[in-house]
Structure formats: C-alpha cells, structure tokens
C-alpha cells in the first residue's frame, strides 16, 4: 500500500552535524566553528539541488567530525550513502554521510558534486528496495520498506557507477553537467587539502562506515511516485522497441 504523503521534517533535521562527545571538544576551535558554518552551506546546497530537481525532497545529510581514510591511509573518501536517523522520532532513512574534513575543505562546487553523487546512490538504494519489498502505510503516512543491510561505500569505480541512478532522471540539467564520479579529478584538490590541513595535523580519522543493520526505512511518497513514473516509462520504452 502506498503512502499518501510525508510530513516534512524541520529544516534543521535535514542536515545534522554529529559531534562525538569526547572527540569534538578536542578539535581546534577553528575546525569546530568551520564545521558549524558549513552546516548552513550544505543546507543551502541541498535546497538548491532540490529546487532544480525532478523530486522536491533530497535525502537527509549527516556530517561527522572526522576524516575518512582507507586503513592504509592511501585513499581519502569524501562521502557515503547509507542509513541515518532523522528527527526526534529517529526515523530510519537512506541518507548521505559526509566526513567533516571533506566538508570543511571542499569548495562549494565540489561539495555540490559530492552531494549529487551520494543522493544518486540513495535513490538507487530506494529503487532497489522498492523492487523487492512490500510497501505498507504507517501511522506517519510514509512508505515503510522492509530492508536488508547494504554496503554504503565501495572503492571500485565500476561497482560504484553500477549503484548510481542516471542523474538525468533526478536532477536539473546544470546539476547533471556538474555530477562528480569517484574517479573524477575534480576531487583532487579537496583530497590534498584534507591530507595537508587535517591528516598531517594529527586530527582524527576513521575508515568509512560499515553497513548498518536495520528493520525498515522510511521513504517520502513523492520519491516513490517518481520511481513509479520512471519504471512505467522504462516499461513503455521496452514494449515500443520489442519486435
């Protein structure tokens, strides 16, 4: 059963800075101030993407207070699509997780590209779950899907591309043109700054998040409706091309 429409969370619930109770207070003051300021920038970029997109709601965003590196510190990661909790009800949603180091040192264009890439992963995850899950209406008038854990990041570019939605199906023309891929050279500047301004200064880093176990995920009805339109268009095109 399809939901009739979501109650939209408060603006501040869409982009959240997660502050580790011990690690956060040990960060330099300029880092803490910079990350708090960046929350507003991410909110504005997210709203701008949504305003030009084919759906009016982008997934939520969670910013952590670390850098993400591979275990051998040979590679820097700038974002992940995974499971996060949103709002007072701690609703489980597919969302974007961003390491604070990348957020702090990415310019606006790069940050927008990272968000677009991870939003695309979120929509791909939702589309996969819709294809295999029974959808029911819950008290909050959202669609709740029964889900299994998924790997939120991968260091293989071919695999990464295989779990992205076509940007043209979701975003405006300018954002499609600005869409970043994992192997894009446009990320090099941010990677170098994270290395020199965060890692080299001994600030905290972690490997990217592991998959999170969860029993279900909440998806806005407008997102489900758009996926259904895409599926109908695909089916119609397939029938038209059949001999």
Order of alpha helices (4+ residues) and beta strands (2+ residues): alpha-beta-alpha-alpha-beta-beta-beta-beta-beta-alpha-alpha-beta-beta-alpha-alpha-alpha-beta-beta-alpha
